[in-house]
């Protein structure tokens, strides 16, 4: 079963389809991903990554590193992780995860993406991604993502 990907601007397929697949295939935990690990210096092409698009065979890319999250139904955010199977989830990860969340990904790491194999992104797309990442880095440095406990206390008092 192919799962269409969640993009920053829209969802092409409703998450219910992913949840149905999860319910049908409830298996194990991250331990299955651990048994699939390759040697540390394994290199993968984009074509290889694109083949792994189902919950039971799900690879994702984060900052040109490849992770096998197959059968990881215990993902804290639920089955949404499978919507990026076979795709780059660098920016989506940054948008929805707290600083330090990358540490949990170590156990899923299987190798590196060969950047030259990514041919589906043109110069305009690469420039957009760079601009987005630069802007986000500046906002982080300015403290724009730090929450105020006093604000939440105030909001909850009504």
Secondary structure by P-SEA (a helix, b strand, c coil): cbbbbbccccccccaaaaaaaaaacccccaaaaaaacccccccccaaaaaacccccbbbbbcccbbbbbcccccccccccccccccccaaaaaaacccccccccccccccccccccccccccaaaaaaaaaaaaaaaaaaaaccccccaaaaaaaacc
